[in-house]
Amino acid sequence: MTCGRLAPAEAGEESVSWVMDCVADGARIPMRLTAVREGSTLAVFFALHLTDPGKAELPEGICTAQTAELA
């Protein structure tokens, strides 16, 4: 498994984003994760695509919209 940092999402008071590459049955499966803090609440969003790893995207709009519901 390997990890790498991504640009943080524009959501919440603080956020961090990263990608983790896992291997299952010889196939590389990237997981994209974003953790967002809004006040005392921490939310974690993630995306993976088992059949087409190239489609593992976590749209920033999802993080922004869901974090707005926490406020």
Beta strands, then each sheet from edge to edge (+ up, - down):
strand 1: 2-6
strand 2: 14-24
strand 3: 27-38
strand 4: 41-47
sheet 1: 1+ 2- 3+ 4-
end
